[in-house]
């Protein structure tokens, strides 16, 4: 399984937030169950081969459920649900990779995360100022897409913690 930093890094790139508490909770059972911990708290992982596969990881049924959660409980809850699903996706994908491929993936993610300018231009995440670019469209009542930078106060602290962990650590210790 990828270490928690990996999941947090994907979150920062995807949503401009680190759901580290969510990932810690999801993987808590690994302390007692080891690799088998995914039988607890990893429902999307368990549905692999039935409801999804690596070629089609996010079927319409899942997208529909995410939209429903957003409508019923708000965008923040829907985003957290997506973080849970993506966690399970990366766990399943990780299982398919060889050790050299895992090392390559970890090194690539580390390079992206440590390049602050690239995060701003490619992922629309400013980890220094704590800003994320958000796009609003028809679902939010706009006639056309509107982009704006919004504050994410926890981002600088979470990013510094993550960067401190991955900077200079041998890739073998990151997988």
Secondary structure by P-SEA (a helix, b strand, c coil): cccaaaaaaaaaacccccaaaaaaaaaccccccccccccccccccccccccccccccccaaaaaaaaaaaaaccaaaaaaaaaaaaaaaaaaaaaaccaaaaaaaaaaaaaaaaaaaaaaaccccccccbbbbbbbccccccccbbbbbbbbcaaaaaaaaaaaacccccccccc
